[in-house]
Amino acid sequence: MKKTVVLYPGVGVGHLVPMVEVAKLFIKHGQSVIVAVVDPQVESTDFSDAVVRARASNPSVAFHVLPPPPADSNSDSAPTHPVVQIFRLLKAMNAPLLDFLRSLPSVDALVLDMFCVDAQDVASELGLPVYYFYASAAADLALFLNLPSKLAGVKAKIKELGDSVIKFPGVPPFKATDLPEVMHNDEVLKAILGMFDRMPDSDGILINSVESLETRAVRALKDGLCVPGRATPPVYCIGPLVSGGGGKEHECLRWLDAQPDQSVVFLSFGSMGTFPVKQLQEIATGLEKSGQRFLWVVRSPRNPDYKYGDSLPEPDLDALMPEGFLERTKGRGLVVKSWAPQVEVLRHRATGAFMTHCGWNSTLEGITAGLPLLCWPLYAEQRVNKVHIVEGMKLGVEMRGYNEELVKGVEVEEKVRWVMASEGGNALRERVTAAKVAAAEALKEGGSSYLAFVQFLNDMGTSIVATVSELT
Ligand code: UDP
């Protein structure tokens, strides 16, 4: 039977973009979906732009913009951390979400982004099955599901755990300092642990990953080793779901057309990555000295009174870059202001490596383009992603200085030269190419991710007779 499923991506560009890809997967398998989005007016300009782009480039996907929450429902205006504000906003959005679901002629299931954990109450109220789409690595899920019970017995705050090494099933050993820095804040920690404590109560978790990329973590999840003392819901690796791009033609793509094959290192740091002027100048110096071609997305530095959601002005490159840098690197390098069509850039034949902040979408986009990753984690779960990429999957190398005050120009120079023009860099590129091929196979009919999604639909009670036979 055909199902109607409501997908609820919550907020954040990196959460919306892959959820739209999930929507397309449901449609491809003959199901009906609606993506319910939080009114971009109550979120950030970046999110607002992302909603516009997602709608414009995915005409087959039905979107519904939820109205803002009732004024009195989000009235706890005590100043708090932006991450806690997001949880509060999403909790307050339960009322408009419930109204919307009730207004539909039929709805069979709710698929939530992890931050929308409070919407489990909405699903309960309506008696709907509830699933998650986890838009990060399987290894992250294995790690974070373990964390509530691990920390329950530890009196020390995460900050006080310092460099101590944590070992969880399926995950390379990592340091407590690799956990998201926002978790040093008590309120944020409580909210995040609460989120992962509740997730196992769902009916299943879809993961934007590929089994072959994360065999150990997926095994640990499936063997129930990640939620001590409780059952783990079924997990389904259905990725890599990567947006097809399709944005407006951008000048940087024309520039890439004029460059030799695999000759350009692309530097981009997610939808929120910014650097102080001093760091930008170190990067510029390193790129210049490397002698390699580069394409670099630069955002304006945040000033001290920046608040989450504020839009950043266009960067003034003449003021930010070292004197004469743009002139001297003209032709060999291009600096793009604020935003580039990343997926198209990564897939361009001229791009040869990717310096990334290790956001999970960027990671998958780099791997599926077959590019070696230079890992420079900045915020959120990116430090643990870096551990998975470098230690687990072995598809990247770290920028050492991410853990210090600055990544020095000399490291940028060395790593860029290494990845673009050394045997080690070539060997890394070959490993990523193999991962790219395996990921493409997984998505094909009969591949592991394809079958995982069919299994999920089957478990949901959807009869898709033609494909179910492939499972046996
Ligand atoms: N992105 C882009 N152009 C940019 C910066 C980011 O298209 O200049 C896209 C990128 O392709 C990815 C998303 O924004 O799909 C960022 O998601 P990710 O999970 O990598 O990082 P986040 O922004 O959530 O930290």
Boltz pocket constraint, residues with backbone or C-beta under 6 A from the ligand:
constraints:
  - pocket:
      binder: B
      contacts: [[A, 12], [A, 13], [A, 14], [A, 15], [A, 17], [A, 135], [A, 243], [A, 268], [A, 269], [A, 270], [A, 271], [A, 272], [A, 297], [A, 338], [A, 339], [A, 340], [A, 341], [A, 342], [A, 343], [A, 358], [A, 359], [A, 360], [A, 361], [A, 362], [A, 363], [A, 365]]
      max_distance: 6.0
